Amino acid sequence: MTNNEMSMLITRGLNKLSRVCQKAINQRKAYDYPHVAYGVEAYPLPVLGSDSTGSMFDPYVMLTDKGQLAMYVSCRNDGSIERWDSIDGLTWTKIGVSLAGKSDVSSWDSTVNRACVIQEGSRWLMWFTGQCNGTSAIGFAASDDGISFERQSDAPVLLPTLAHEGTSLMNPWVSKTNDGRYRMWYAAGEDYEPDVICHAMSPDGIHWEKAHDYVLSKGNEPCDSYKVGGCSVINLGCDNLAMFYIGYQNLDVARICMAFSDDDGQTWQRSKANPLVGPERDAWDAHAVYKPSALLLADGSVRLWYNARRNNHEYIGTALIRNIGDLLV
């Protein structure tokens, strides 16, 4: 081994040790807030994920036209997106792999994850995150059955081009407007964890016009003072929107927070109830709680699904907000 190789090996070792020490220090902040805010009921156990599945993360849950719940969830073990179905949101059955990473390890989407899906009649549309070599971009796929998806382009439909977007775009959340356009909220910034939440519009889901600036960045309260990440947005009617997002207190401690808008997403105000869900000491979600997927139910309550971490194990949990009006203050 040459002196240069030895020096590089020592540097990598020191960097790794430094990261381990910093993570331990960061983790001390995990219990600065209650596990849940008033009015939020967290289910005590993961509803999806185990040693056999490996880490499952960044779920997207939707109600299909058949009245069942479909979850598109990211799988750490093989870098794919799987579909799981449920009737009650608590017990889930695997349906199949919906999208796999490209076999070419140099491809921008050699790993895929962090998807969202819209059902339009018999056609299902998916926007997903592709990752390779420390960068992320957003791709587009479609399906006739909602299970197996095919890419509609070899290239991403959205790449980082603006200064605040850094090197990576991820966590697309797409909905339709009343005039038939698509609107996307997405996270941008660093690849390990993003920094800001951005917005874009499209006539066809493929060609996107970005807003010139981000719509949400780090806040003044400790719970999201480091950065913000992947979100979901629900429409409460009359131009009122609720955004559930990841708030980072530091690189290793994250919680679910909420912001709301009364002008159809032009401006956002954080809820004074933040954070809504965070780590619970000695539990399966003891170290961090991440990407929420929100669904407005028929009775007016909101169900959240999210991934949470204890050490290096990530599984999917759920929580119920019976009266979201209590949090819109």
C-alpha positions in Angstrom: 0.0 0.0 0.0 1.4 3.4 -1.0 1.6 6.3 1.4 -1.2 8.1 -0.5 -3.5 5.0 -0.2 -2.7 4.7 3.5 -3.5 8.4 4.0 -6.8 8.1 2.2 -7.7 5.0 4.3 -6.9 6.9 7.5 -9.0 9.9 6.3 -12.0 7.7 5.5 -11.7 6.0 8.9 -11.6 9.4 10.8 -14.5 10.7 8.8 -16.5 7.6 9.6 -15.7 7.9 13.3 -16.6 11.6 13.3 -20.0 10.8 11.7 -20.7 8.1 14.4 -19.9 10.6 17.2 -21.9 13.4 15.6 -24.9 11.0 15.2 -24.7 10.0 18.8 -24.7 13.7 19.8 -27.6 14.6 17.5 -29.7 11.7 18.8 -29.8 13.3 22.2 -32.3 15.7 20.8 -34.8 13.0 19.9 -37.0 13.5 23.0 -37.1 17.3 23.1 -40.8 17.1 22.2 -43.7 14.8 23.1 -44.2 11.7 21.0 -47.4 13.1 19.5 -49.2 16.4 19.6 -52.6 16.8 21.3 -55.3 15.4 19.0 -52.9 13.0 17.2 -53.2 9.3 17.9 -50.2 7.1 16.9 -50.6 3.4 16.5 -48.1 1.8 18.9 -46.5 -0.7 16.4 -45.4 -0.6 12.8 -48.0 -1.7 10.3 -45.6 -2.7 7.7 -41.9 -3.9 7.8 -39.9 -6.5 9.7 -36.6 -8.3 9.6 -37.8 -10.3 6.7 -38.7 -7.2 4.5 -35.8 -5.1 5.6 -36.2 -1.3 5.8 -39.3 0.1 4.2 -39.6 3.8 3.8 -41.3 6.8 2.3 -44.8 5.4 1.7 -47.5 6.8 -0.5 -51.0 5.7 0.3 -54.1 6.2 -1.9 -57.7 5.1 -2.1 -58.4 3.1 -5.3 -61.6 3.2 -7.3 -62.4 -0.2 -5.7 -62.5 1.3 -2.2 -59.3 -0.3 -1.0 -56.0 1.3 0.1 -52.9 0.9 -2.0 -49.5 1.7 -0.6 -46.5 2.3 -2.9 -43.5 1.9 -0.6 -39.7 2.1 -1.1 -37.6 -1.0 -0.3 -34.1 -0.5 0.9 -32.9 -4.0 0.2 -33.2 -4.0 -3.6 -33.9 -0.3 -4.4 -37.4 -0.9 -5.7 -40.9 0.3 -5.2 -43.5 -2.3 -4.1 -47.3 -2.2 -3.9 -49.1 -3.4 -0.8 -52.9 -3.3 -0.3 -55.1 -3.0 2.8 -58.7 -2.6 3.8 -58.2 -1.0 7.2 -54.8 0.7 6.8 -53.3 -1.5 9.5 -52.9 -4.9 7.9 -51.1 -4.9 4.5 -50.7 -7.6 1.8 -47.9 -7.5 -0.7 -49.2 -7.3 -4.3 -45.9 -7.1 -6.2 -43.0 -5.0 -7.3 -44.3 -1.9 -9.2 -41.0 -0.5 -10.4 -37.4 -1.7 -10.1 -34.1 0.1 -10.6 -32.2 0.0 -13.9 -29.7 -2.9 -14.1 -27.2 -0.4 -15.4 -25.6 0.9 -12.2 -24.5 4.1 -14.0 -28.1 5.0 -14.9 -29.7 8.0 -13.2 -32.4 5.6 -11.9 -30.4 2.6 -10.9 -32.2 2.9 -7.6 -35.8 3.9 -7.4 -37.9 5.0 -4.5 -40.1 7.8 -3.0 -43.1 7.5 -5.5 -46.6 8.9 -5.8 -49.4 7.6 -7.9 -52.6 8.9 -9.4 -55.4 6.7 -10.9 -57.1 8.2 -13.9 -59.8 5.7 -15.1 -58.0 2.6 -16.2 -54.6 4.3 -16.3 -52.3 4.8 -13.4 -49.6 7.4 -13.4 -46.5 7.3 -11.2 -43.8 9.9 -10.4 -40.8 8.5 -8.7 -37.3 9.3 -7.5 -34.3 7.9 -9.3 -31.0 7.9 -7.6 -27.4 7.3 -8.7 -24.0 8.4 -7.4 -25.2 10.9 -4.8 -27.8 12.6 -7.0 -31.6 12.3 -7.4 -34.1 13.2 -10.1 -37.8 12.6 -10.7 -39.1 10.2 -13.4 -42.4 9.3 -14.8 -44.0 5.8 -15.3 -47.5 4.5 -16.2 -49.5 1.3 -15.7 -52.7 -0.3 -16.9 -53.3 -2.3 -13.7 -51.7 -0.2 -10.9 -49.2 -2.9 -10.1 -46.6 -3.1 -12.8 -45.4 0.2 -14.1 -43.3 1.1 -17.2 -41.1 4.2 -17.6 -42.5 6.6 -20.1 -39.1 8.2 -20.7 -35.5 7.2 -20.4 -34.7 10.6 -19.0 -36.0 12.3 -15.9 -39.0 14.7 -16.2 -37.6 16.9 -13.5 -33.9 17.7 -12.8 -32.3 20.2 -10.4 -31.7 23.4 -12.3 -32.2 26.2 -9.7 -29.7 27.2 -7.1 -31.9 26.3 -4.2 -32.5 22.8 -5.6 -28.9 21.7 -5.0 -28.0 18.3 -6.5 -31.2 16.4 -5.9 -34.9 16.4 -6.4 -37.0 13.7 -4.6 -40.3 12.9 -2.9 -42.8 14.1 -5.6 -46.4 14.6 -4.5 -48.7 15.2 -7.4 -52.4 16.1 -7.6 -54.8 17.4 -10.3 -56.2 20.9 -10.3 -59.8 21.7 -11.3 -58.7 22.8 -14.8 -57.0 19.5 -15.4 -53.4 20.4 -14.8 -50.9 18.6 -12.6 -49.3 20.2 -9.6 -46.3 18.8 -7.8 -44.7 19.5 -4.5 -41.2 18.0 -4.2 -38.2 18.2 -1.9 -34.8 19.5 -3.1 -31.3 20.0 -1.9 -28.8 17.5 -0.7 -29.1 13.9 -1.6 -28.8 12.4 1.9 -31.6 14.6 3.2 -33.2 17.4 1.2 -33.4 21.1 2.4 -36.5 22.8 1.0 -39.9 22.0 -0.5 -40.7 23.3 -4.0 -43.6 23.5 -6.4 -44.2 23.0 -10.1 -47.1 22.9 -12.6 -47.6 20.8 -15.7 -50.3 20.3 -18.5 -49.4 16.7 -19.0 -47.4 15.4 -16.1 -44.2 15.3 -18.2 -43.3 18.9 -19.0 -43.1 21.0 -15.8 -42.8 24.7 -15.1 -41.1 25.3 -11.7 -41.9 28.1 -9.3 -38.9 30.4 -9.1 -38.4 30.0 -5.4 -39.1 27.2 -2.8 -42.4 27.3 -0.9 -41.1 26.1 2.5 -37.7 26.0 4.1 -36.3 25.6 7.6 -38.2 27.4 10.4 -37.6 29.2 13.6 -38.7 26.5 16.0 -36.1 23.7 16.9 -38.2 20.9 15.4 -37.6 22.0 11.8 -34.8 24.5 12.2 -32.2 22.4 10.3 -34.1 21.6 7.1 -37.4 20.4 5.7 -38.2 17.4 3.4 -40.7 15.2 1.8 -44.3 16.3 2.1 -47.9 15.4 1.3 -50.7 17.9 0.6 -54.4 17.5 1.1 -57.2 19.8 -0.2 -59.6 20.9 2.5 -61.7 22.9 0.1 -62.2 26.6 -0.6 -58.5 27.1 -1.4 -57.5 25.6 2.0 -54.6 23.2 1.9 -52.8 21.2 4.6 -49.2 20.2 4.1 -47.6 17.4 6.2 -43.8 17.4 5.9 -40.6 16.2 7.5 -39.1 18.7 9.9 -35.4 18.1 10.8 -34.0 19.3 14.1 -30.6 18.0 12.9 -29.4 15.6 10.4 -30.4 12.5 12.5 -33.6 13.7 14.3 -36.7 14.2 12.3 -40.4 14.6 13.0 -43.7 15.1 11.1 -44.8 18.7 11.0 -47.7 20.6 9.4 -48.3 23.9 7.6 -51.5 25.2 6.1 -52.5 27.6 3.3 -55.7 29.5 2.8 -54.7 30.8 -0.7 -54.3 27.6 -2.6 -50.6 27.1 -1.8 -49.3 30.6 -2.5 -48.3 31.1 1.1 -47.9 28.7 4.0 -48.1 29.1 7.8 -46.8 26.5 10.2 -49.1 25.0 12.8 -48.6 26.0 16.4 -49.2 22.3 17.2 -45.9 21.2 15.6 -44.4 18.7 15.7 -47.3 16.3 15.2 -45.4 12.9 15.5 -41.9 12.3 16.7 -39.6 9.6 18.2 -40.8 7.6 21.3 -38.2 6.5 23.7 -37.4 2.7 23.6 -40.0 2.1 20.9 -39.7 1.0 17.2 -39.6 4.7 16.2 -37.2 5.7 18.9 -34.8 7.8 16.7 -36.6 9.6 13.9 -39.9 9.9 12.1 -39.9 10.7 8.4 -42.0 11.1 5.2 -45.8 11.3 5.9 -48.5 10.3 3.4 -51.8 11.9 4.3 -55.3 10.8 3.3 -58.5 12.8 4.1 -61.1 10.3 5.1 -64.9 10.4 4.5 -65.6 11.4 8.1 -63.3 14.4 7.9 -60.4 12.8 9.9 -56.9 12.5 8.4 -54.9 9.3 8.5 -51.1 9.5 8.2 -48.7 6.8 7.2 -45.0 7.4 7.6 -41.6 5.7 8.1 -39.8 5.8 11.3 -36.3 4.7 12.4 -34.7 2.9 15.4 -31.0 2.6 14.7 -30.8 1.4 11.1 -34.2 -0.2 10.9 -37.0 1.7 9.2 -40.6 0.5 9.1 -44.0 2.0 8.4 -46.3 3.4 11.1 -49.6 5.2 11.1 -51.4 7.9 13.1 -54.9 9.4 13.1 -55.9 13.0 13.4 -59.7 13.0 14.2 -60.2 16.8 13.9 -57.6 18.6 11.7 -59.3 21.9 12.5 -57.7 21.8 15.9 -54.3 21.9 14.3 -55.0 24.7 11.9 -54.0 27.4 14.3 
